[in-house]
Amino acid sequence: MIKKLQLKASAELDKRVHDDISAALTKSEQTKSVQPQPNIWRTIMKSPITKLATAAIVIIACVIGLSLWRTTSSGIALADVLARVEQVKAFRCKVSFTMNDQIAPDKPYQFEVRSTILLSREYGLKVNAETPDPNGGWMPYAETYISDEKKTCVEIAHTKKKYVREELDYYAETQGDQEEDWSDPGTILKAIIACKYENLGRSTIDGVEVEGFRTTDPNCRSPVSESRWSNPQVDVKLWVDVKTRLPVRFEEFSSSVDERGNTHSQRQVVHDVEWDVPFTAAEFEPPPVPDGYEVLDVPRLNDEETAIQGLKRCIELFGNYLENISDDAGAKGIIFFAFEKSETSTALRLKEEIKGLTGEEKLDRVSDAGEPIFRLIWFYVGLVQDKKEPAYYGKTVTPKDADKVLLRWKVSDSEYRVIFGDLRAETVTPEKLAELEAGLPK
Amino acid sequence: MLEDKLLIWKFNRGNLNVLRGIYEKYKDDLVTLAAALLNDVSSAEDVVHEVFVSFIESSRKFRLTGTLKGYLATCVANNARNKNKARRTHRGIAFDQASPAKADSNNPEFHAIFGEELSQLSWALGQLPYEQREVLILHTYSGMRFKTIAQQQSVSINTVQGRYRYALDKLRSMLNGEIK
């Protein structure tokens, strides 16, 4: 009898709940407008796993970009190369990627990975990556499966024993048409369109006669490079099979110097390219996640709350706020540098925990601990990109400065959102903000 | 279950629109649960409304460990319990010892909604001590396990099972007497 009890929610309750949801949606939209809209490309580049997949796309984008290059002196029409590439349904290639970062003047950091990539216009992308084994040889690093059809992305990070399964629709929902970036990364395309190049003439690669092209135009860089850093160096080479008119090798080297004077460089080589290779749909099916692997926390949209969490983590890890949160590309170095100097109990505990680990492992552990700070930085960079007039005063405002403006951004012509030194958040008028900022230490 | 996981997945990523789907899917069950606990439809709707207000605010923080229905039922039960405590405090006497008008067997609101037989049941439920009523409703109507209810009520599983037995006995006794 009890199970037969059934009431119907009244129309009045329906209205109350739906009105609340509508109000929350409106508020969310307003907040969203100041959130960084995470370009999927940026998301890919932030992920140590998916970063690898980009090389495959680089080669396609590069060739697409070539359509705007003129016919070469030796007769290869790059528009013809593009037309041929566009007809290719799938290709397989190998990629070697080396990144040399300097997170501090005396802290060089190298990351090396080699991968095999299978890309099908119909099914998606599959990447199997390996990294050097400290005991010699290579060991599995990560596997990535991106299904265009199912709109899913599965990544298994073997070295971290973590995995993630995401729906690509999520990006479409939050970024409108930016999902197109996945197969047509306009960033690279635009860069290549704008670049100047030279013809390297003919040579032979693995017994195949090729014609080479090269550019050192700093504008020609993939999103792997950080465009805001100084002294950009670029060296891009592409070799095309004279007979098939299809690319057989692509090399990219780029370097630049960050705001703290540290040099960052990377080199990737796409080689052993096989066009229109046979494959089966099963090859794009991700394997079962090995036992014991945990879910990797995927960065979500960064909002005010994540910013506050990031600021809280700064206090825990560094005892103070970071002086600068505008350099997303150098975030890892900034966090590690601040951590090394810190003597908070959290930092000391972590330092104790990571004693005896390799440099890379230490960096990973500190990065994991500083994850909310990355989000804070991306939030701030998003505000800059969205021209929300953000200002951050971590250089002078401390957690003790309860009523001083720590971070602010524009919400509308008549409103600014302010996070204070004690991490309260308030909406204030421009006049009130001016008053608050006038009282800030110079 | 999978559908719920998907709803929560989207909800956690800031898609608040899925709340409409969640509300539409569970609203009647939740209102019924709250009404059975509080013997008052108006208060029951307030409870469900409050649960959804909290739910809206929990966007991106929510982690579903069990079923969505179970989670919402727990929230309703917690809110109803708080409301019941507030009533007790407000009245200065144990609400359960009082005889609230809306728990009356002749309550036209319940008659209109449930019909004669269920209206009697509703009245009888209203006569049970709140803790016993909560155990009975959560277990029989929401299908919640005794262990879960014990955790919610911060009592041992034996106590919960005891409350359940007493509630059933009293209910049978009251309904037999009334219906006869």
Interface residues (C-beta under 8 A of the other chain):
Chain A: M1 I2 K3 K4 L5 Q6 L7 K8 A9 S10 E12 L13 D14 R16 V17 H18 D20 I21 A24 L25 S28 K32 E167 Y170 E173 T174 R300 L301 D303 E305
Chain B: W9 N12 R13 G14 N15 L16 N17 L19 R20 Y23 K27 D28 L30 V31 T32 A35 A36 V41 A44 E45 V48 H49 F52 V53 I56 E57 S59 R60 I113 F114 E117 L118 L121 S122 L125 L136 I137 T140 Y141
